[in-house]
Amino acid sequence: MAGTAPRSDRWQGENHRYLMAAIAQVQAALEQQLDAQAACEPQPIQPPPFPADLAPPALTTLCDRWGLSAFERTVLLLCAGATLSRTIGQLCADLHGNAQQTYPTFSLALMVFAGGTWAAFTPNAPLRRWRLIELVGDTELTYCPLRIDERILHAILGVTASDERLRGTVQPLATDIPWPLPPSYQHIADQIGRVGGWATGHTTPVVQLCGTEGATKRAIAAAAAAKVGLSLQVIAADTLPTELSQATLWQCLCEREAHLTQSGLLLDCDALPAFSEADSHATPLNGMIARLIETCDRPLLITSCDPRPQRQRPLITFHVGPPSPPEQRQLWQTHLGDRAAALNGQIDRLVTYFNLGPPAIQRACLSLQAEATDTPDHLPHQLWQACLAQARPRLGELGQHIPTAATWADLVLPEKETRVLQTLAAQVRQRSTVYEDWGFSKKGSRGLGISALFAGASGTGKTLAAEVLAHELNLDLYRIDLSATISKYIGETEKNLRQIFDAAETGGAILLFDEADALFGKRSEVSDARDRYANMEVAYLLQRIEAYRGLAILTTNLKDSVDQAFLRRIRFIVSFPFPDATQREKIWQLSFPPQTPTEELVYKKLANLNVSGGNIRNIALNAAFLAAEAGEGVEMKHLLQAAQSEYIKLERPLTDREVKGWVMDRGGWVDG
């Protein structure tokens, strides 16, 4: 049977002989009853002999597992014999006195076999509770045809099989773990193995493994089950039946399969939406999950991103995060093998910036095998890109990935602000040295996150500065719209923020939170529950920012609107002033790529346009399209037309002073 140790050919032969001998005893009892021509005292049937040096026969194991009485064992054999032997079917018909009734019934079993009571046929008795036998049709219970369940017949025959009715919802969990289990994960597995009842396979507290990496949780579950000699059957929670009668049958068959295969059950809820207390019975699926958790009689584990609340049945929760930095370092070295020596300390840098679990580290290393250039010179870059690729999928669903190509040369800021940004980049680069090598992280995680507030009007370079930092540090940049993250529903904002930070922790991404004033506005007096929850949401965001391994950047157009208490908890505050004429001239010069054809552009005159850097780039781009459509290089006339369009968008008048001398007729420069 699936989930049990393979049986030898000798055991298979002896098991078949034993079963046929036991069925022959049942046949003999039927013949004796028929020959008596009258009621006679039923005789007990003794089990046939079986070699003591072999594991018990499958029938004995099954009867012991569900505590079947000698009479119930005989009824099961009677039904098996009726399926396997026409002779027994004919004997049943003869005893019924009806040639059409070639099947066992309760009345026949009570008449022929010793020890029979009606208690054996009640719905809660093992034969019917575990559907070892089936009642066929809807005739009177006493004379209803009985049939052995096909899965049970396979089981007592010793045939490896699984219940087809569970296909698509239940499957065995692979026991081979494709990567070394880090010590911290092995410790969790050992703790699960010590939970009362696990070793015996009896009902126990439910164990839930919470975390974002499904493969990691399944590996821990497999290790825990193996430690106590159990296998695991995985249930995909999103495939569970929800109609009550179907759900009841499914749960019975599922638990029966776990008994037959000596397995525990692993309920995989990773694909379900985040759980909330209000959802516990709000949908049929949640109701089915709740019933399964409360009533399952096998060892049960749950894997989910968030913990489920404890109800009547005790829940023991283990939070599964990424391995520790030393464990990650060891995993990298194991998977890279000989190539690790060629990385010259790159592994430490990977561990500093990325917080990957064992499956992601394995996938990153395997991806190197597909690279065409696997040379020592290219290996660090390829490995870095592989790590970025592993971190992107989860965060990509929660924020907007911003491509980064801008450099320091593209950023036009006063020298003081530029130095602050360069200091910010240096701290991100050196955090491993300061936090790990120099021991600052041992004092606690609070305040170790590197955070910044970028304050300035729209278009003054806040997003561009974030792009420069991401490009400089070779990290991904994600824009998070705080106004969209905030929810009017209590608790939803915190859940949204948790998902963002949990995903971002994997890849050390730079998080750019736009419109921070939407959440960090100056506080007023707390007047209702919504205000209290709003303050809790702010506190939660600050807590996550302060512990975040990456760089978190908040932006605001209105610094004065941000509460000073919040500003004190931000490490860097960078002001982005509106550019003066000198800075605008430089921005204009940087707005046209070297390959752009331009004709006599006068940047000093362009700098008279009193707009931000973002507006300058918009005007330059639109002018380039106008010139391309006209088949010309970019000229001042194209920029004038583009500026007029931009000012319409800004709902501002374009003054003569700003565009004086932009265009020229045959006699010289003229005003716009």
C-alpha positions as CSV (number, residue, x, y, z in Angstrom):
1,M,0.0,0.0,0.0
2,A,1.1,3.6,-0.6
3,G,2.9,5.0,2.3
4,T,4.0,1.7,3.8
5,A,7.3,-0.2,3.5
6,P,7.5,-2.5,0.4
7,R,6.5,-6.1,1.1
8,S,8.6,-9.0,0.0
9,D,7.4,-11.5,-2.5
10,R,7.3,-14.1,0.3
11,W,5.0,-11.9,2.4
12,Q,2.8,-11.3,-0.6
13,G,2.5,-15.0,-1.2
14,E,1.8,-15.9,2.4
15,N,-0.7,-13.0,2.7
16,H,-2.6,-14.3,-0.3
17,R,-2.6,-17.8,1.1
18,Y,-3.8,-16.6,4.5
19,L,-6.7,-14.6,3.0
20,M,-7.8,-17.5,0.8
21,A,-7.7,-19.8,3.8
22,A,-9.7,-17.4,5.9
23,I,-12.3,-17.1,3.1
24,A,-12.4,-20.9,2.8
25,Q,-13.3,-21.0,6.6
26,V,-16.2,-18.7,5.9
27,Q,-17.3,-20.9,3.0
28,A,-17.1,-23.9,5.2
29,A,-19.3,-22.2,7.8
30,L,-21.9,-21.4,5.1
31,E,-21.9,-25.0,3.8
32,Q,-22.3,-26.3,7.4
33,Q,-25.3,-24.1,7.9
34,L,-26.8,-25.2,4.6
35,D,-26.2,-28.9,5.3
36,A,-27.8,-28.7,8.7
37,Q,-31.2,-28.0,7.0
38,A,-32.1,-26.3,10.2
39,A,-30.9,-23.7,12.6
40,C,-27.7,-24.7,14.3
41,E,-25.4,-23.0,16.8
42,P,-23.0,-20.7,14.9
43,Q,-19.4,-21.6,15.5
44,P,-16.5,-19.1,15.9
45,I,-13.9,-18.9,13.1
46,Q,-10.3,-19.0,14.2
47,P,-7.7,-17.2,12.1
48,P,-5.4,-19.4,10.0
49,P,-1.7,-19.7,10.9
50,F,0.8,-17.2,9.6
51,P,4.6,-17.3,9.6
52,A,5.8,-15.5,12.8
53,D,8.9,-14.1,11.1
54,L,6.9,-12.0,8.7
55,A,4.9,-8.8,9.3
56,P,1.2,-9.7,10.1
57,P,-1.1,-10.3,7.2
58,A,-2.9,-7.3,5.8
59,L,-6.3,-8.5,7.1
60,T,-5.0,-8.7,10.7
61,T,-3.4,-5.2,10.5
62,L,-6.6,-3.7,9.2
63,C,-8.8,-5.4,11.9
64,D,-6.4,-4.3,14.6
65,R,-6.3,-0.7,13.3
66,W,-10.0,-0.3,13.6
67,G,-10.6,-2.7,16.5
68,L,-12.9,-5.1,14.6
69,S,-14.4,-7.9,16.7
70,A,-14.1,-11.5,15.5
71,F,-17.7,-11.3,14.1
72,E,-16.9,-8.0,12.2
73,R,-13.8,-9.6,10.8
74,T,-15.9,-12.6,9.6
75,V,-18.5,-10.2,8.0
76,L,-15.6,-8.5,6.1
77,L,-14.3,-11.9,4.9
78,L,-17.8,-12.9,3.9
79,C,-18.1,-9.8,1.7
80,A,-14.6,-10.3,0.3
81,G,-15.4,-13.9,-0.5
82,A,-18.6,-13.0,-2.3
83,T,-16.6,-10.7,-4.6
84,L,-13.8,-13.2,-5.2
85,S,-15.7,-16.5,-5.3
86,R,-18.9,-17.4,-7.2
87,T,-19.3,-20.4,-4.8
88,I,-19.9,-18.1,-1.8
89,G,-22.4,-16.1,-3.8
90,Q,-24.3,-19.3,-4.7
91,L,-24.2,-20.4,-1.0
92,C,-25.7,-17.0,0.0
93,A,-28.5,-17.5,-2.6
94,D,-29.2,-21.1,-1.2
95,L,-29.3,-19.9,2.4
96,H,-31.6,-17.0,1.4
97,G,-33.8,-19.4,-0.5
98,N,-33.7,-17.1,-3.5
99,A,-31.5,-17.8,-6.6
100,Q,-31.3,-14.0,-7.3
101,Q,-29.9,-13.1,-3.9
102,T,-26.2,-14.1,-4.5
103,Y,-24.9,-11.6,-1.9
104,P,-24.4,-11.4,1.8
105,T,-26.8,-9.6,4.1
106,F,-26.9,-8.7,7.8
107,S,-29.5,-11.3,8.5
108,L,-27.4,-14.0,6.9
109,A,-24.3,-13.0,8.9
110,L,-26.3,-13.1,12.1
111,M,-27.7,-16.5,11.3
112,V,-24.4,-18.2,10.3
113,F,-21.6,-16.7,12.4
114,A,-20.9,-16.6,16.1
115,G,-20.8,-13.5,18.2
116,G,-23.1,-11.4,16.0
117,T,-24.9,-8.4,17.4
118,W,-26.8,-5.5,15.8
119,A,-24.2,-3.2,17.3
120,A,-21.8,-4.3,14.6
121,F,-24.1,-2.9,11.9
122,T,-24.8,0.6,13.3
123,P,-23.6,3.6,11.3
124,N,-21.0,4.4,13.9
125,A,-19.5,0.9,14.2
126,P,-16.3,0.4,12.2
127,L,-17.7,-1.6,9.3
128,R,-20.0,1.3,8.3
129,R,-18.2,4.2,10.0
130,W,-15.1,3.6,7.9
131,R,-17.0,2.3,4.9
132,L,-15.3,-1.1,4.9
133,I,-18.5,-2.5,3.5
134,E,-21.2,-0.8,1.5
135,L,-24.9,-1.1,1.6
136,V,-26.2,-1.5,-2.0
137,G,-29.6,-0.2,-2.8
138,D,-32.4,1.0,-0.5
139,T,-34.1,-2.1,0.6
140,E,-34.8,-3.0,4.3
141,L,-31.6,-2.9,6.3
142,T,-31.7,-6.5,7.4
143,Y,-31.8,-7.8,3.8
144,C,-29.9,-5.1,2.1
145,P,-27.0,-6.4,-0.1
146,L,-23.6,-6.0,1.4
147,R,-20.4,-5.4,-0.7
148,I,-16.8,-4.9,0.4
149,D,-15.4,-1.5,-0.6
150,E,-12.9,-1.8,-3.5
151,R,-10.1,0.0,-1.7
152,I,-10.5,-2.2,1.3
153,L,-10.4,-5.4,-0.9
154,H,-7.1,-4.1,-2.4
155,A,-5.8,-3.5,1.1
156,I,-6.4,-7.0,2.5
157,L,-5.1,-8.5,-0.8
158,G,-1.8,-6.5,-0.1
159,V,-2.1,-4.7,-3.4
160,T,-0.6,-1.2,-3.7
161,A,-3.4,1.1,-4.6
162,S,-5.0,4.4,-3.7
163,D,-8.7,5.5,-3.6
164,E,-9.7,6.9,-7.0
165,R,-12.3,9.0,-5.2
166,L,-9.5,11.1,-3.7
167,R,-7.7,11.7,-6.9
168,G,-6.9,15.4,-7.4
169,T,-7.3,16.3,-3.7
170,V,-4.9,14.0,-1.9
171,Q,-1.5,12.7,-2.8
172,P,1.5,11.3,-1.0
173,L,4.2,13.8,0.1
174,A,7.6,13.1,-1.4
175,T,9.9,12.0,1.4
176,D,13.2,12.9,-0.4
177,I,14.2,16.5,0.5
178,P,16.3,17.9,-2.4
179,W,18.5,20.1,-0.2
180,P,20.1,19.8,3.2
181,L,17.7,20.7,6.0
182,P,19.2,23.6,7.9
183,P,19.6,23.0,11.7
184,S,16.9,25.6,12.6
185,Y,14.5,23.7,10.4
186,Q,15.5,20.3,11.8
187,H,14.9,21.8,15.2
188,I,11.3,22.5,14.3
189,A,10.9,19.0,12.8
190,D,12.2,17.5,16.1
191,Q,9.8,19.6,18.1
192,I,6.9,18.4,16.0
193,G,8.0,14.9,16.4
194,R,7.7,15.3,20.2
195,V,4.1,16.5,20.1
196,G,2.1,14.0,22.1
197,G,0.5,11.2,20.0
198,W,2.5,11.7,16.8
199,A,4.7,8.6,17.3
200,T,1.6,6.4,17.7
201,G,-0.4,8.0,14.9
202,H,-3.3,8.9,17.3
203,T,-5.3,12.1,17.4
204,T,-3.1,15.0,18.6
205,P,-3.0,18.7,18.7
206,V,-3.0,20.2,15.2
207,V,0.4,21.5,14.2
208,Q,0.5,24.5,11.9
209,L,3.5,25.7,10.0
210,C,3.2,29.4,9.0
211,G,5.4,31.1,6.5
212,T,5.7,32.2,2.9
213,E,7.8,29.4,1.4
214,G,5.6,26.3,0.8
215,A,8.4,23.9,-0.2
216,T,10.3,24.7,3.0
217,K,7.2,24.0,5.2
218,R,6.6,20.7,3.3
219,A,10.2,19.6,3.8
220,I,10.0,20.3,7.6
221,A,6.7,18.3,7.7
222,A,8.3,15.4,5.8
223,A,11.2,15.4,8.2
224,A,9.0,15.5,11.3
225,A,6.8,12.6,10.0
226,A,9.8,10.5,9.0
227,K,11.3,10.9,12.5
228,V,8.3,9.1,14.0
229,G,7.8,6.6,11.2
230,L,4.9,8.2,9.5
231,S,4.4,9.3,5.9
232,L,2.2,12.2,4.9
233,Q,-0.8,12.6,2.6
234,V,-1.1,16.2,1.2
235,I,-4.5,17.7,0.9
236,A,-4.8,20.7,-1.4
237,A,-7.3,22.9,0.6
238,D,-8.6,24.8,-2.4
239,T,-9.8,21.5,-4.0
240,L,-11.9,20.3,-1.0
241,P,-15.6,19.5,-1.7
242,T,-17.9,21.9,0.1
243,E,-21.4,20.3,-0.4
244,L,-22.1,18.7,3.0
245,S,-22.8,15.1,1.9
246,Q,-19.8,15.0,-0.4
247,A,-17.6,16.6,2.2
248,T,-18.6,14.0,4.8
249,L,-17.8,11.1,2.4
250,W,-14.6,12.7,1.3
251,Q,-13.3,13.2,4.9
252,C,-14.2,9.6,5.8
253,L,-12.3,8.3,2.8
254,C,-9.4,10.6,3.4
255,E,-8.9,9.6,7.0
256,R,-9.4,6.0,6.1
257,E,-6.6,6.3,3.5
258,A,-4.4,7.8,6.1
259,H,-5.1,4.8,8.4
260,L,-4.4,2.3,5.6
261,T,-1.1,4.0,4.7
262,Q,0.0,4.7,8.2
263,S,0.0,8.4,7.3
264,G,-0.6,11.8,8.8
265,L,-2.4,14.5,6.9
266,L,-0.9,17.8,5.7
267,L,-3.6,20.4,4.8
268,D,-2.0,22.8,2.4
269,C,-3.7,26.2,2.7
270,D,-0.9,28.2,1.0
271,A,-3.0,28.9,-2.1
272,L,-5.9,30.3,-0.1
273,P,-6.4,34.0,0.6
274,A,-5.1,35.3,4.0
275,F,-7.3,34.0,6.8
276,S,-9.2,36.3,9.1
277,E,-11.3,35.5,12.1
278,A,-14.4,36.8,10.4
279,D,-13.9,34.3,7.5
280,S,-13.8,31.1,9.7
281,H,-17.2,29.9,8.5
282,A,-18.1,32.7,6.1
283,T,-17.8,30.4,3.0
284,P,-18.5,26.7,2.5
285,L,-14.8,26.1,1.9
286,N,-13.8,27.7,5.2
287,G,-16.5,25.7,6.9
288,M,-15.2,22.5,5.5
289,I,-11.6,23.4,6.6
290,A,-12.9,24.2,10.1
291,R,-14.7,20.8,10.4
292,L,-11.7,18.9,9.1
293,I,-9.4,20.6,11.7
294,E,-11.8,20.0,14.6
295,T,-12.8,16.4,13.8
296,C,-9.9,14.7,12.0
297,D,-8.7,11.6,13.9
298,R,-5.2,11.4,12.3
299,P,-2.1,13.5,13.0
300,L,-2.8,16.8,11.1
301,L,-0.5,19.5,10.0
302,I,-1.5,22.8,8.4
303,T,0.7,24.9,6.1
304,S,-0.4,28.5,5.5
305,C,1.0,31.9,5.2
306,D,-0.8,33.2,8.3
307,P,-1.8,31.3,11.4
308,R,-5.4,30.2,12.0
309,P,-6.9,30.9,15.4
310,Q,-7.2,28.2,18.0
311,R,-10.7,26.9,18.6
312,Q,-11.7,23.8,20.6
313,R,-8.9,21.6,19.3
314,P,-5.4,22.7,20.5
315,L,-3.2,24.3,17.8
316,I,0.6,24.4,18.0
317,T,2.1,27.0,15.7
318,F,5.6,27.1,14.3
319,H,6.7,30.1,12.3
320,V,9.0,29.2,9.4
321,G,11.2,32.0,8.2
322,P,14.3,32.0,6.0
323,P,17.4,30.2,7.4
324,S,19.8,32.2,9.5
325,P,22.7,33.9,7.7
326,P,25.2,31.2,8.6
327,E,22.8,28.5,7.4
328,Q,22.2,30.4,4.1
329,R,26.0,30.7,3.7
330,Q,26.3,26.9,4.1
331,L,23.5,26.3,1.6
332,W,25.2,28.5,-1.0
333,Q,28.5,26.7,-0.5
334,T,26.8,23.3,-0.7
335,H,24.9,24.0,-4.0
336,L,27.8,25.9,-5.6
337,G,30.3,23.2,-4.8
338,D,33.7,23.9,-6.4
339,R,32.5,27.2,-7.9
340,A,32.1,28.8,-4.4
341,A,35.9,29.3,-4.2
342,A,35.8,31.5,-7.3
343,L,33.4,34.0,-5.8
344,N,35.9,35.8,-3.6
345,G,33.6,36.7,-0.8
346,Q,30.5,37.1,-3.0
347,I,28.6,34.6,-0.9
348,D,28.7,36.9,2.1
349,R,27.4,39.7,-0.1
350,L,24.5,37.5,-1.3
351,V,23.6,36.6,2.3
352,T,23.7,40.3,3.3
353,Y,21.4,41.5,0.5
354,F,19.1,38.5,0.0
355,N,17.1,36.5,2.5
356,L,16.4,33.4,0.4
357,G,15.2,30.0,1.6
358,P,16.7,26.6,0.6
359,P,14.5,26.1,-2.5
360,A,15.3,29.6,-3.9
361,I,19.0,29.1,-3.3
362,Q,18.9,25.8,-5.0
363,R,17.0,27.2,-8.0
364,A,19.4,30.1,-8.3
365,C,22.4,27.8,-8.4
366,L,20.6,25.5,-10.9
367,S,19.9,28.4,-13.2
368,L,23.7,29.0,-13.5
369,Q,23.9,25.7,-15.4
370,A,21.8,27.2,-18.2
371,E,24.1,30.2,-18.6
372,A,26.3,30.1,-21.7
373,T,29.2,31.8,-19.9
374,D,29.9,30.1,-16.7
375,T,33.4,31.6,-16.2
376,P,34.9,32.9,-12.9
377,D,34.7,36.5,-14.2
378,H,31.0,36.2,-15.1
379,L,29.9,34.1,-12.2
380,P,29.3,36.8,-9.5
381,H,27.1,38.9,-11.9
382,Q,25.2,35.8,-13.1
383,L,24.6,34.7,-9.5
384,W,23.4,38.1,-8.4
385,Q,20.9,38.3,-11.3
386,A,19.7,34.8,-10.4
387,C,19.0,35.9,-6.9
388,L,17.1,38.9,-8.1
389,A,15.0,36.6,-10.3
390,Q,14.2,34.4,-7.3
391,A,13.0,37.4,-5.3
392,R,10.9,39.1,-7.9
393,P,7.8,36.9,-8.4
394,R,6.1,37.5,-5.0
395,L,6.9,41.2,-4.8
396,G,5.9,41.8,-8.4
397,E,2.3,41.1,-7.4
398,L,2.3,43.8,-4.7
399,G,4.2,46.7,-6.2
400,Q,5.3,48.2,-9.5
401,H,8.8,47.2,-10.6
402,I,10.7,50.3,-11.8
403,P,13.6,49.6,-14.3
404,T,16.7,51.4,-13.2
405,A,19.3,52.8,-15.5
406,A,19.9,56.3,-14.0
407,T,23.3,57.1,-12.5
408,W,24.7,59.9,-10.3
409,A,25.4,61.9,-13.4
410,D,21.7,62.0,-14.2
411,L,20.8,63.5,-10.8
412,V,20.8,67.3,-10.5
413,L,20.7,68.3,-6.8
414,P,22.5,70.6,-4.5
415,E,25.8,69.2,-3.2
416,K,24.5,68.8,0.4
417,E,21.5,66.6,-0.7
418,T,23.8,64.6,-3.1
419,R,26.2,63.8,-0.2
420,V,23.3,62.6,1.9
421,L,22.2,60.2,-0.8
422,Q,25.8,58.9,-1.2
423,T,26.0,58.3,2.5
424,L,22.7,56.5,2.3
425,A,24.1,54.2,-0.4
426,A,27.3,53.6,1.6
427,Q,25.3,52.5,4.6
428,V,23.3,49.9,2.5
429,R,26.6,48.6,1.1
430,Q,28.3,48.3,4.5
431,R,25.5,47.1,6.6
432,S,26.9,43.5,6.7
433,T,30.2,44.8,8.1
434,V,28.6,47.1,10.7
435,Y,25.7,44.9,11.7
436,E,27.3,41.4,11.5
437,D,31.1,41.7,11.7
438,W,31.1,44.6,14.1
439,G,28.2,43.2,16.2
440,F,25.7,46.0,16.1
441,S,22.9,43.6,15.2
442,K,23.4,41.8,18.5
443,K,21.7,44.7,20.3
444,G,18.4,43.9,18.6
445,S,16.8,44.5,15.2
446,R,14.9,47.7,16.1
447,G,16.5,50.7,14.4
448,L,18.7,48.7,12.1
449,G,16.5,49.2,9.0
450,I,17.8,51.9,6.7
451,S,15.0,54.3,5.9
452,A,14.7,57.7,4.2
453,L,12.1,60.4,3.6
454,F,12.3,62.1,0.3
455,A,10.4,65.4,0.5
456,G,9.8,67.8,-2.4
457,A,7.3,69.0,-4.9
458,S,6.2,66.7,-7.8
459,G,8.9,66.3,-10.5
460,T,11.9,67.4,-8.3
461,G,13.7,64.1,-8.6
462,K,12.5,61.9,-5.7
463,T,11.8,58.9,-7.9
464,L,14.9,59.5,-10.0
465,A,17.0,59.5,-6.9
466,A,15.5,56.2,-5.9
467,E,16.4,54.8,-9.3
468,V,20.0,56.1,-9.0
469,L,20.3,54.3,-5.6
470,A,18.9,51.1,-7.0
471,H,21.2,51.2,-10.0
472,E,24.2,52.0,-7.8
473,L,23.5,49.1,-5.4
474,N,22.3,46.7,-8.2
475,L,19.0,46.1,-6.4
476,D,15.4,46.0,-7.6
477,L,13.2,49.0,-7.0
478,Y,9.5,48.7,-6.3
479,R,7.0,51.5,-6.0
480,I,4.3,50.9,-3.4
481,D,1.3,53.2,-3.6
482,L,0.5,53.8,0.1
483,S,-2.9,55.4,-0.8
484,A,-3.9,52.2,-2.4
485,T,-2.5,50.1,0.4
486,I,-4.5,51.8,3.0
487,S,-7.9,50.1,3.5
488,K,-11.0,51.4,5.2
489,Y,-11.5,47.9,6.7
490,I,-10.0,47.5,10.1
491,G,-6.9,45.2,10.0
492,E,-6.7,45.1,6.2
493,T,-4.0,47.8,6.0
494,E,-1.7,45.9,8.3
495,K,-2.3,42.7,6.4
496,N,-1.4,44.5,3.1
497,L,1.8,46.0,4.6
498,R,2.8,42.6,6.1
499,Q,2.5,41.0,2.7
500,I,4.6,43.7,1.1
501,F,7.4,43.5,3.7
502,D,7.4,39.7,3.9
503,A,7.8,39.5,0.1
504,A,10.5,42.3,0.0
505,E,12.6,40.7,2.7
506,T,13.4,37.9,0.3
507,G,15.3,40.1,-2.1
508,G,16.5,43.1,-0.2
509,A,14.6,45.3,-2.7
510,I,14.4,49.1,-2.4
511,L,10.8,49.9,-1.5
512,L,9.6,53.3,-2.6
513,F,6.4,54.3,-0.7
514,D,4.7,57.1,-2.6
515,E,2.4,59.6,-0.8
516,A,3.6,58.8,2.7
517,D,1.5,61.7,4.0
518,A,-1.5,59.6,3.4
519,L,-0.5,57.5,6.4
520,F,1.9,59.8,8.3
521,G,-0.1,62.9,8.4
522,K,-0.2,64.9,11.7
523,R,-2.2,63.2,14.3
524,S,-5.3,64.6,15.8
525,E,-7.0,63.5,19.0
526,V,-8.2,59.9,18.9
527,S,-12.0,60.1,18.7
528,D,-13.1,56.6,17.6
529,A,-12.0,53.1,16.9
530,R,-11.0,54.0,13.4
531,D,-8.5,56.6,14.7
532,R,-7.0,54.1,17.1
533,Y,-6.6,51.5,14.3
534,A,-5.0,54.2,12.0
535,N,-2.4,54.9,14.7
536,M,-1.8,51.1,15.0
537,E,-1.3,50.9,11.2
538,V,1.3,53.7,11.4
539,A,3.1,52.1,14.3
540,Y,3.2,48.8,12.4
541,L,4.6,50.4,9.3
542,L,7.3,52.1,11.3
543,Q,8.1,48.9,13.1
544,R,8.6,47.0,9.8
545,I,10.6,49.8,8.3
546,E,12.9,49.8,11.3
547,A,13.5,46.1,11.0
548,Y,13.6,45.9,7.2
549,R,16.8,44.4,5.8
550,G,16.6,46.4,2.6
551,L,16.1,50.2,2.1
552,A,12.7,51.8,2.6
553,I,12.1,55.2,1.1
554,L,9.0,57.3,1.8
555,T,8.1,60.2,-0.4
556,T,6.0,63.2,0.3
557,N,5.1,66.4,-1.5
558,L,4.4,68.1,1.8
559,K,7.0,67.6,4.5
560,D,5.3,69.9,6.9
561,S,2.2,67.7,6.9
562,V,4.2,64.7,8.3
563,D,4.1,64.3,12.1
564,Q,7.4,65.2,13.7
565,A,7.2,62.0,15.9
566,F,7.4,59.9,12.8
567,L,10.2,62.0,11.3
568,R,12.4,61.2,14.3
569,R,12.2,57.5,13.5
570,I,13.4,58.0,9.9
571,R,17.2,57.7,9.5
572,F,17.7,60.0,6.5
573,I,15.6,63.0,5.4
574,V,16.4,64.4,2.0
575,S,14.8,67.6,0.7
576,F,14.4,68.0,-3.0
577,P,14.2,71.7,-3.7
578,F,12.6,73.2,-6.8
579,P,15.5,73.6,-9.3
580,D,17.0,77.1,-9.9
581,A,17.9,78.3,-13.3
582,T,21.5,76.8,-13.2
583,Q,20.1,73.4,-12.2
584,R,17.4,73.6,-14.8
585,E,20.0,74.3,-17.5
586,K,21.9,71.2,-16.5
587,I,18.7,69.1,-16.5
588,W,17.9,70.3,-20.0
589,Q,21.4,69.2,-21.1
590,L,20.8,65.8,-19.6
591,S,17.4,65.4,-21.1
592,F,18.6,64.5,-24.6
593,P,20.5,61.3,-25.2
594,P,23.8,61.6,-27.1
595,Q,22.2,60.0,-30.2
596,T,19.4,62.5,-30.4
597,P,19.8,65.0,-33.3
598,T,19.5,68.5,-32.1
599,E,19.7,71.9,-33.9
600,E,21.0,75.0,-32.1
601,L,19.4,74.4,-28.7
602,V,20.1,77.3,-26.3
603,Y,20.0,75.7,-22.9
604,K,20.3,79.0,-21.0
605,K,17.2,80.2,-22.6
606,L,15.4,76.9,-22.0
607,A,16.3,77.3,-18.3
608,N,14.1,80.3,-18.1
609,L,11.1,78.0,-18.2
610,N,10.1,77.8,-14.5
611,V,9.2,74.1,-14.2
612,S,10.5,71.1,-12.4
613,G,12.9,68.4,-13.7
614,G,10.0,66.1,-14.3
615,N,8.3,68.7,-16.5
616,I,11.5,69.4,-18.4
617,R,11.9,65.7,-19.3
618,N,8.3,65.6,-20.5
619,I,8.8,68.6,-22.7
620,A,12.0,67.2,-24.1
621,L,10.4,63.8,-24.9
622,N,7.3,65.4,-26.5
623,A,9.5,67.7,-28.6
624,A,11.5,64.7,-29.8
625,F,8.3,63.1,-31.1
626,L,7.3,66.3,-32.8
627,A,10.7,66.5,-34.5
628,A,10.8,62.9,-35.5
629,E,7.3,63.2,-37.1
630,A,8.5,66.2,-39.1
631,G,11.7,64.5,-40.2
632,E,13.9,67.1,-38.4
633,G,16.3,67.3,-35.6
634,V,15.0,68.7,-32.3
635,E,14.8,72.5,-32.5
636,M,13.7,75.3,-30.2
637,K,10.4,75.5,-32.2
638,H,9.6,71.9,-31.2
639,L,10.4,72.6,-27.6
640,L,8.2,75.7,-27.7
641,Q,5.2,73.6,-29.0
642,A,5.9,70.9,-26.4
643,A,6.1,73.5,-23.6
644,Q,2.8,75.0,-24.6
645,S,1.2,71.5,-24.3
646,E,2.9,70.9,-20.9
647,Y,1.6,74.2,-19.5
648,I,-1.9,73.4,-20.6
649,K,-1.6,70.2,-18.6
650,L,-0.3,72.2,-15.6
651,E,-3.1,74.7,-16.0
652,R,-0.6,77.5,-16.0
653,P,0.0,80.4,-18.5
654,L,3.2,80.2,-20.5
655,T,4.6,83.8,-20.1
656,D,6.5,85.7,-22.8
657,R,9.4,86.2,-20.4
658,E,9.9,82.4,-20.0
659,V,10.1,81.8,-23.8
660,K,11.7,85.0,-24.9
661,G,14.2,84.4,-27.7
662,W,13.2,80.7,-28.2
663,V,12.5,81.0,-32.0
664,M,14.1,83.0,-34.8
665,D,12.9,84.3,-38.1
666,R,15.2,85.5,-40.9
667,G,16.0,88.7,-39.1
668,G,16.9,87.2,-35.7
669,W,15.4,85.9,-32.4
670,V,11.8,86.7,-31.7
671,D,9.6,86.2,-28.7
672,G,7.3,83.2,-28.4
